[in-house]
Amino acid sequence: MDPKKILHEPSLKYTSNPDYRRPPKTANPYLQCLGTPHIDSFNYMIKDGLKAAIDDLIPVEFDVPSGERIKITIDEAAFAKPSVPMEAVGVKNQIVLPTECRQRAATYKGDFKVRLSFTVDGKTISMDRSLGSLPIMLKSKVCHLADLSPEELVKKNEHADEWGGYFIIKYYFLLSQPGPAKGSSELAIKRSGWRMRGNLFTDYGVLMRCVKPDQTSTNNVLHFLQNGTCKLMFSHRKVMYYAPLVLILKCLVDWPDHYIYRLLLHGKKNDLYYVNCVQNMLRELHEQDLHTSVECRSYMGRMFRARLDLPPDATDLDAANFLLVRCIMIHLNDYKDKFYGLVFMNQKLFDLVQNKCKVEGADAVMVQELQVGGHLYLQVLKERLQTLLYVLKANIIKKSKTSRLSLTSKELQQIIRSAGGLEQKMETFLATGNAPSNNVNLAQYKGLTIVAENLNRMRYMSHFKAIHRGSFFMEMRTTEARQLLPDAWGFVCPVHTPDGAPCGLLNHLTASAQVTQQPDPKQVSSLPAVLEKCGMDPISSVAHTPLTHDVYKYPVFIDGRLVGYFNEDTALKSVSYLRTLKVKGEDVPISTEIVMVPKKQIPAQYAGVFLFTSEARMMRPVINLSTGQLELVGTMEQLYLDIAVAQTEIIKGIIAYATSVIRGFVCVLVDID
């Protein structure tokens, strides 16, 4: 039985087939792809994402009135498959299946346990504690339906083609997919509202959305001021702060001014306005008697220390390091990488101000990625765990003030019990779609979930391909966010959008569009070495070249981290060879998005070579005519590729790609005729 034949030639003859009642041996891949992005994101959350989130939690350290120093951390966390509690009497089968939860209008959930560690004056007490049963996504690794064949699914009272990807909380709830800015990419933006952020602020800025492996994100904006200086915006607990750029640079590295000056002027030595502004920013710092990196860190820590919840004995340097790690370029671990990233943002900002590069719209599909369900679930769960640590701290301090505190295992269990669990909070989040706004960086905090209406199969299928720009744009009078721009070709269906208020905001992915998964970490870590084989020069080559011999080079970024430079005359060949490795799957992940923005004499997008390997990006397959193989291209990548839609458009030597599926630019429902 050919699934494609059924779709394109509707007929009832299969219902009279005696084998019709027998489930197929393998699931229909056409339907399974509907739930795959959601399931993959939840599986990532269970395994690598949850571990990264636990490691990134801020430990709570404080003193009690009795003089003891207490430190509370969460060391481990894990989900269990849905089951009946072990203490239940008269239960023959401990397994809880989704069909039972549907019939009982209950939540399909599994036990969530953590290991808490209490360190009292150097002595550690660890204990395992259940924080309640949290909702489980169907067909994920902790679901009993995972990896079952269609025949086995039918025996579990499920559809033979059940694709999962949703939660059962009385009804079917599906986490929606708003489109935030692409992680770890710098955007040149012009917003009139930025003028209101402070004295001398202009509407020019470079925005970077920094994303950690645990999907924690924050925005850093480098603002241009009317006096020719720059200030960096960073936030902590939803409060925005501003600091001079050069102050941040000096805090990050202990390098002499002439070395910093040389890196800032790379490729800009003939731009006299930029040179004068950089010199003035460096002089202003010395006029405030801030000369060394230690002095800059002490000053920064002293200014912001009162805003941070740090241990009592934390120094000004500790406060500065906290800001540099937790608030500034959080996707980068090395201070040098943060420094190089800010230098690039500064160069791009001044080109934007002088109209040497164009503004990049944040509403364009090319600079967006998806907020898939598992990643959003992980962000909310991490915020709840961090809040739990603060609640435990408050309970211990309160108890120590009213009575003599003796932190025995029994007393600690009572304190943990009084802090409450996460079961009701996570269920409420999924049932209402309202996320906590304390420390979660989202475009919106309401309407994040939808009820997957099963009125008919077409309606039900469309929910799993839906992407929404967000409720904020529903209230805007401008139509910019509703426009279908050319860069959306092949990724967003031009037909499937509703009439009325959500028109152009509620869209659907095309049939050929794919959502990237987490790549192989070993391949990603080896990319800098692969790029060096392709002719990339190290970063140190720029600093060691005298300014008089300085020439422009293409900066090379991997997920927002500067790793080197390509020479202007060999960059195109190097990128072409890199694409060949990508198609073959050798050393380069096949889901890598390789973007080469060429340098032009007219104002255009800021030049550079950008590689994206992160998850939740949109890609689509095209045919690489030079190799004859399929290649995945991304939203920004396809802007600088010549891709033929029809065979008649192929021009030898000019057109390098061809569309693999002609009807792949429309959604799944439109493709079914």
TORSE-43932 format. One line per 8 residues: their letters; for each residue x, y, z of C-alpha. Coordinates in steps of 0.25 Angstrom, whole numbers, plus 5000, padded with zeros to 4 digits. Layout:
// residues N
a> X:Y:Z | ...
//
This chain:
// residues 673
mdpkkilh> 5000:5000:5000 | 5007:5013:4995 | 5003:5025:5005 | 5006:5035:4993 | 4996:5028:4984 | 4985:5028:4995 | 4988:5043:4997 | 4988:5047:4982
epslkyts> 4977:5037:4977 | 4966:5037:4988 | 4958:5024:4988 | 4950:5015:4997 | 4955:5002:4991 | 4965:5000:5003 | 4953:5000:5013 | 4948:4987:5006
npdyrrpp> 4962:4981:5007 | 4962:4969:5017 | 4975:4974:5021 | 4970:4988:5025 | 4968:4984:5039 | 4982:4980:5041 | 4991:4991:5045 | 5003:4994:5036
ktanpylq> 5017:4989:5041 | 5023:5002:5041 | 5017:5016:5044 | 5014:5026:5033 | 5026:5035:5032 | 5018:5046:5026 | 5010:5047:5039 | 5021:5044:5049
clgtphid> 5028:5057:5044 | 5017:5065:5051 | 5021:5062:5065 | 5036:5059:5063 | 5040:5074:5066 | 5033:5074:5079 | 5037:5060:5083 | 5052:5063:5080
sfnymikd> 5052:5076:5088 | 5045:5069:5100 | 5055:5057:5099 | 5067:5068:5099 | 5061:5074:5111 | 5060:5060:5118 | 5075:5057:5115 | 5085:5068:5112
glkaaidd> 5076:5080:5115 | 5072:5077:5129 | 5086:5074:5133 | 5091:5087:5127 | 5080:5094:5134 | 5083:5088:5148 | 5098:5091:5146 | 5094:5106:5143
lipvefdv> 5086:5108:5155 | 5091:5119:5164 | 5094:5113:5178 | 5088:5119:5190 | 5098:5123:5201 | 5095:5131:5213 | 5097:5132:5228 | 5087:5129:5239
psgeriki> 5087:5137:5252 | 5094:5126:5260 | 5106:5129:5251 | 5105:5116:5242 | 5108:5117:5227 | 5098:5109:5219 | 5099:5106:5204 | 5088:5099:5197
tideaafa> 5089:5093:5183 | 5082:5084:5174 | 5091:5073:5169 | 5083:5064:5160 | 5069:5063:5155 | 5061:5052:5147 | 5048:5048:5141 | 5041:5035:5143
kpsvpmea> 5031:5028:5134 | 5016:5030:5138 | 5012:5020:5148 | 5003:5017:5160 | 5010:5020:5173 | 5017:5008:5179 | 5009:5009:5192 | 4996:5007:5185
vgvknqiv> 4989:4995:5190 | 4982:4985:5180 | 4989:4989:5167 | 4993:4979:5157 | 4999:4987:5147 | 5007:5000:5151 | 5008:5006:5137 | 4999:5017:5134
lptecrqr> 4995:5019:5119 | 4990:5031:5112 | 4977:5025:5108 | 4974:5024:5123 | 4977:5038:5126 | 4968:5042:5114 | 4956:5034:5120 | 4958:5039:5134
aatykgdf> 4961:5054:5129 | 4974:5053:5137 | 4988:5058:5134 | 4998:5048:5128 | 5010:5051:5137 | 5022:5044:5143 | 5029:5046:5156 | 5040:5057:5157
kvrlsftv> 5051:5055:5167 | 5063:5064:5171 | 5075:5062:5180 | 5077:5074:5189 | 5090:5077:5196 | 5091:5085:5209 | 5105:5089:5213 | 5106:5094:5227
dgktismd> 5120:5100:5231 | 5126:5090:5221 | 5118:5078:5225 | 5108:5073:5214 | 5095:5066:5215 | 5089:5061:5203 | 5075:5055:5201 | 5066:5051:5190
rslgslpi> 5052:5058:5189 | 5040:5056:5180 | 5035:5070:5175 | 5022:5064:5170 | 5018:5057:5157 | 5020:5066:5145 | 5013:5065:5131 | 5020:5056:5121
mlkskvch> 5019:5058:5106 | 5014:5047:5098 | 5023:5038:5091 | 5035:5044:5098 | 5046:5035:5104 | 5039:5035:5117 | 5025:5031:5111 | 5021:5017:5110
ladlspee> 5017:5019:5096 | 5032:5022:5091 | 5037:5013:5080 | 5024:5005:5079 | 5020:4999:5066 | 5006:5002:5060 | 5002:4989:5064 | 5006:4991:5078
lvkkneha> 5000:5004:5079 | 4987:4998:5075 | 4988:4989:5086 | 4990:5001:5096 | 4977:5006:5090 | 4984:5017:5082 | 4983:5021:5067 | 4993:5013:5059
dewggyfi> 4998:5026:5053 | 4999:5033:5067 | 5010:5043:5066 | 5010:5049:5080 | 5017:5063:5083 | 5006:5068:5092 | 5002:5067:5107 | 4989:5062:5113
ikyyflls> 4983:5070:5124 | 4969:5067:5123 | 4970:5072:5109 | 4981:5071:5098 | 4990:5083:5101 | 5001:5087:5091 | 5012:5097:5093 | 5011:5108:5082
qpgpakgs> 5023:5112:5074 | 5026:5127:5075 | 5037:5132:5067 | 5048:5138:5075 | 5061:5144:5069 | 5071:5134:5064 | 5080:5130:5076 | 5094:5136:5077
selaikrs> 5093:5145:5064 | 5095:5160:5064 | 5084:5169:5058 | 5085:5183:5054 | 5072:5190:5058 | 5066:5204:5058 | 5055:5206:5068 | 5050:5220:5072
gwrmrgnl> 5046:5215:5086 | 5061:5213:5089 | 5062:5228:5090 | 5054:5228:5103 | 5064:5219:5110 | 5073:5230:5115 | 5080:5243:5112 | 5087:5244:5099
ftdygvlm> 5082:5230:5094 | 5078:5229:5079 | 5070:5219:5072 | 5082:5211:5067 | 5086:5198:5073 | 5091:5184:5071 | 5083:5173:5078 | 5088:5160:5081
rcvkpdqt> 5079:5149:5087 | 5089:5140:5095 | 5084:5126:5097 | 5091:5115:5106 | 5091:5100:5104 | 5079:5099:5114 | 5071:5109:5106 | 5073:5120:5116
stnnvlhf> 5073:5133:5108 | 5076:5148:5110 | 5077:5160:5101 | 5089:5169:5100 | 5087:5182:5093 | 5099:5191:5089 | 5093:5205:5088 | 5099:5217:5081
lqngtckl> 5099:5230:5088 | 5099:5244:5082 | 5113:5248:5087 | 5119:5236:5079 | 5120:5226:5090 | 5114:5213:5093 | 5106:5207:5105 | 5103:5192:5106
mfshrkvm> 5090:5188:5112 | 5089:5175:5120 | 5078:5171:5130 | 5077:5163:5143 | 5063:5158:5148 | 5056:5167:5138 | 5063:5180:5141 | 5071:5186:5131
yyaplvli> 5085:5193:5133 | 5094:5200:5125 | 5110:5201:5125 | 5120:5208:5116 | 5125:5198:5105 | 5140:5200:5108 | 5138:5198:5123 | 5132:5184:5120
lkclvdwp> 5143:5181:5110 | 5154:5185:5121 | 5147:5176:5131 | 5147:5164:5121 | 5162:5164:5118 | 5175:5169:5125 | 5181:5175:5112 | 5188:5188:5109
dhyiyrll> 5180:5199:5102 | 5188:5198:5089 | 5184:5184:5088 | 5170:5186:5090 | 5171:5198:5081 | 5177:5190:5070 | 5166:5180:5070 | 5155:5190:5070
lhgkkndl> 5161:5197:5058 | 5162:5184:5050 | 5157:5187:5036 | 5153:5201:5040 | 5167:5209:5040 | 5162:5218:5029 | 5149:5222:5036 | 5153:5234:5043
yyvncvqn> 5140:5236:5050 | 5140:5222:5056 | 5155:5224:5060 | 5152:5237:5068 | 5140:5231:5075 | 5149:5219:5079 | 5160:5228:5084 | 5150:5237:5092
mlrelheq> 5143:5224:5099 | 5157:5219:5103 | 5161:5233:5109 | 5148:5235:5116 | 5151:5222:5124 | 5165:5228:5129 | 5158:5241:5132 | 5150:5233:5143
dlhtsvec> 5163:5227:5149 | 5160:5214:5143 | 5173:5209:5137 | 5174:5194:5139 | 5165:5182:5138 | 5165:5180:5153 | 5161:5194:5155 | 5150:5193:5145
rsymgrmf> 5144:5180:5151 | 5145:5186:5165 | 5137:5199:5160 | 5127:5191:5153 | 5125:5181:5165 | 5123:5193:5174 | 5113:5199:5166 | 5104:5187:5164
rarldlpp> 5107:5179:5176 | 5095:5184:5184 | 5086:5179:5172 | 5091:5165:5173 | 5087:5154:5183 | 5101:5149:5187 | 5107:5143:5199 | 5111:5153:5210
datdldaa> 5126:5151:5209 | 5126:5153:5193 | 5135:5164:5189 | 5134:5174:5178 | 5141:5165:5168 | 5132:5154:5171 | 5120:5163:5168 | 5127:5167:5155
nfllvrci> 5129:5153:5151 | 5115:5149:5154 | 5110:5160:5144 | 5120:5156:5133 | 5116:5141:5134 | 5101:5142:5136 | 5097:5155:5129 | 5107:5158:5118
mihlndyk> 5108:5149:5105 | 5104:5137:5114 | 5105:5127:5102 | 5120:5129:5103 | 5128:5123:5114 | 5142:5129:5111 | 5144:5144:5115 | 5152:5146:5102
dkfyglvf> 5141:5141:5093 | 5131:5151:5100 | 5142:5162:5097 | 5143:5158:5082 | 5127:5158:5081 | 5126:5172:5087 | 5137:5177:5078 | 5129:5172:5066
mnqklfdl> 5116:5178:5071 | 5123:5191:5072 | 5128:5191:5058 | 5115:5187:5053 | 5108:5198:5061 | 5117:5209:5055 | 5115:5204:5041 | 5100:5204:5043
vqnkckve> 5100:5219:5049 | 5108:5223:5037 | 5099:5216:5027 | 5110:5206:5022 | 5101:5195:5026 | 5086:5193:5025 | 5076:5191:5037 | 5072:5176:5039
gadavmvq> 5057:5175:5042 | 5054:5166:5054 | 5041:5161:5048 | 5048:5155:5036 | 5048:5139:5036 | 5063:5139:5032 | 5067:5144:5047 | 5056:5135:5054
elqvgghl> 5056:5121:5060 | 5045:5113:5067 | 5042:5113:5082 | 5038:5098:5082 | 5031:5091:5093 | 5042:5084:5101 | 5051:5096:5101 | 5040:5105:5107
ylqvlker> 5037:5094:5117 | 5051:5094:5121 | 5052:5109:5123 | 5040:5109:5132 | 5045:5097:5140 | 5058:5103:5142 | 5052:5116:5147 | 5043:5108:5157
lqtllyvl> 5055:5100:5162 | 5063:5113:5164 | 5051:5119:5172 | 5050:5106:5180 | 5065:5109:5185 | 5061:5123:5189 | 5048:5118:5196 | 5057:5108:5204
kaniikks> 5066:5119:5208 | 5054:5128:5213 | 5049:5116:5221 | 5062:5113:5228 | 5064:5128:5231 | 5050:5129:5237 | 5051:5117:5245 | 5065:5121:5251
ktsrlslt> 5059:5134:5256 | 5047:5127:5263 | 5054:5115:5269 | 5068:5109:5271 | 5072:5103:5257 | 5078:5089:5257 | 5079:5084:5242 | 5077:5070:5244
skelqqii> 5071:5061:5233 | 5057:5061:5239 | 5057:5076:5241 | 5062:5078:5226 | 5051:5069:5221 | 5040:5077:5228 | 5046:5090:5222 | 5046:5084:5208
rsaggleq> 5032:5079:5210 | 5028:5093:5214 | 5034:5099:5201 | 5024:5091:5193 | 5025:5084:5180 | 5025:5087:5165 | 5013:5078:5161 | 5002:5088:5162
kmetflat> 5010:5100:5156 | 5015:5092:5144 | 5001:5087:5141 | 4995:5101:5142 | 5006:5106:5133 | 5002:5096:5122 | 4987:5097:5124 | 4986:5112:5124
gnapsnnv> 4999:5116:5115 | 5003:5126:5125 | 5018:5125:5128 | 5025:5132:5140 | 5032:5145:5137 | 5042:5146:5148 | 5054:5141:5140 | 5049:5135:5127
nlaqykgl> 5052:5143:5115 | 5041:5141:5105 | 5034:5150:5095 | 5021:5147:5102 | 5016:5141:5115 | 5002:5138:5112 | 4996:5129:5102 | 5007:5119:5101
tivaenln> 4999:5107:5100 | 4987:5103:5091 | 4976:5092:5092 | 4979:5083:5080 | 4965:5082:5075 | 4962:5069:5068 | 4949:5073:5061 | 4955:5066:5049
rmrymshf> 4968:5061:5045 | 4972:5072:5036 | 4969:5082:5047 | 4977:5074:5057 | 4989:5072:5048 | 4990:5087:5046 | 4993:5090:5060 | 5006:5083:5060
kaihrgsf> 5011:5091:5048 | 5006:5104:5054 | 5015:5116:5057 | 5010:5129:5063 | 5018:5142:5063 | 5012:5145:5077 | 5000:5153:5083 | 5008:5166:5084
fmemrtte> 5007:5168:5069 | 4992:5165:5069 | 4990:5179:5076 | 5000:5186:5066 | 4994:5195:5056 | 5005:5193:5046 | 5005:5182:5036 | 5020:5179:5036
arqllpda> 5020:5167:5044 | 5008:5161:5036 | 5015:5162:5023 | 5020:5150:5015 | 5034:5154:5011 | 5042:5147:5000 | 5052:5140:5011 | 5040:5132:5016
wgfvcpvh> 5040:5124:5003 | 5040:5109:5005 | 5039:5111:5021 | 5025:5117:5023 | 5013:5113:5015 | 5007:5125:5007 | 4993:5120:5007 | 4990:5114:5021
tpdgapcg> 4987:5126:5030 | 4974:5129:5035 | 4965:5141:5032 | 4963:5153:5042 | 4972:5157:5053 | 4982:5146:5053 | 4984:5147:5038 | 4999:5147:5035
llnhltas> 5002:5145:5049 | 4998:5130:5051 | 5005:5123:5040 | 5009:5108:5037 | 5022:5102:5033 | 5023:5096:5019 | 5023:5081:5016 | 5038:5081:5013
aqvtqqpd> 5042:5090:5025 | 5050:5083:5036 | 5053:5087:5050 | 5067:5084:5054 | 5071:5075:5065 | 5083:5076:5074 | 5096:5073:5066 | 5107:5063:5070
pkqvsslp> 5115:5071:5080 | 5128:5065:5075 | 5126:5070:5061 | 5122:5084:5066 | 5135:5085:5075 | 5144:5081:5063 | 5138:5091:5054 | 5149:5102:5057
avlekcgm> 5160:5091:5053 | 5152:5088:5040 | 5151:5103:5037 | 5166:5105:5039 | 5168:5094:5028 | 5159:5102:5019 | 5168:5114:5020 | 5163:5121:5033
dpissvah> 5173:5130:5040 | 5173:5131:5055 | 5169:5143:5063 | 5183:5146:5067 | 5187:5148:5053 | 5179:5162:5053 | 5185:5167:5066 | 5200:5163:5062
tplthdvy> 5198:5170:5049 | 5203:5185:5049 | 5191:5195:5047 | 5198:5201:5035 | 5197:5187:5028 | 5183:5184:5033 | 5174:5179:5022 | 5159:5175:5022
kypvfidg> 5156:5160:5026 | 5143:5153:5027 | 5140:5150:5042 | 5136:5135:5044 | 5126:5132:5054 | 5121:5119:5060 | 5108:5120:5068 | 5111:5135:5072
rlvgyfne> 5126:5132:5075 | 5137:5138:5067 | 5147:5127:5063 | 5156:5134:5052 | 5156:5141:5039 | 5155:5138:5024 | 5163:5145:5014 | 5155:5154:5005
dtalksvs> 5160:5147:4992 | 5159:5133:4997 | 5146:5133:5005 | 5137:5129:4994 | 5145:5116:4991 | 5147:5113:5006 | 5132:5114:5008 | 5129:5105:4996
ylrtlkvk> 5139:5094:5001 | 5132:5095:5014 | 5118:5092:5008 | 5124:5080:5001 | 5128:5075:5014 | 5114:5078:5019 | 5107:5070:5008 | 5116:5058:5010
gedvpist> 5114:5059:5025 | 5129:5059:5028 | 5134:5067:5039 | 5122:5077:5038 | 5108:5074:5043 | 5098:5073:5031 | 5089:5082:5039 | 5099:5093:5039
eivmvpkk> 5095:5106:5033 | 5106:5113:5026 | 5104:5127:5022 | 5113:5136:5015 | 5109:5150:5014 | 5118:5157:5003 | 5124:5170:5005 | 5118:5181:4995
qipaqyag> 5121:5195:4992 | 5107:5199:4994 | 5100:5198:5008 | 5095:5184:5010 | 5095:5174:5021 | 5108:5174:5029 | 5118:5165:5023 | 5123:5152:5030
vflftsea> 5123:5137:5030 | 5113:5131:5040 | 5111:5117:5044 | 5099:5112:5052 | 5098:5098:5058 | 5088:5100:5069 | 5074:5093:5070 | 5060:5099:5067
rmmrpvin> 5065:5105:5054 | 5057:5104:5041 | 5063:5097:5029 | 5059:5091:5016 | 5065:5081:5006 | 5070:5085:4992 | 5078:5078:4982 | 5093:5082:4981
lstgqlel> 5095:5081:4966 | 5110:5080:4967 | 5109:5067:4976 | 5095:5062:4972 | 5092:5060:4987 | 5081:5067:4996 | 5086:5078:5005 | 5079:5085:5016
vgtmeqly> 5079:5100:5015 | 5074:5110:5026 | 5066:5123:5025 | 5077:5133:5025 | 5086:5123:5016 | 5077:5122:5004 | 5077:5138:5003 | 5091:5137:4997
ldiavaqt> 5089:5124:4989 | 5084:5123:4974 | 5073:5112:4975 | 5064:5108:4963 | 5050:5105:4965 | 5047:5098:4952 | 5057:5091:4943 | 5056:5101:4932
eiikgiia> 5062:5111:4942 | 5075:5104:4943 | 5087:5111:4936 | 5100:5104:4936 | 5111:5111:4944 | 5101:5120:4951 | 5090:5113:4958 | 5096:5103:4968
yatsvirg> 5084:5098:4974 | 5070:5093:4970 | 5057:5091:4978 | 5056:5076:4982 | 5040:5076:4983 | 5033:5086:4974 | 5021:5087:4984 | 5029:5087:4996
fvcvlvdi> 5027:5102:4998 | 5013:5099:5003 | 5008:5093:5016 | 5004:5078:5018 | 4989:5081:5017 | 4990:5088:5004 | 4999:5078:4998 | 4988:5067:5001
d> 4979:5068:4989
//
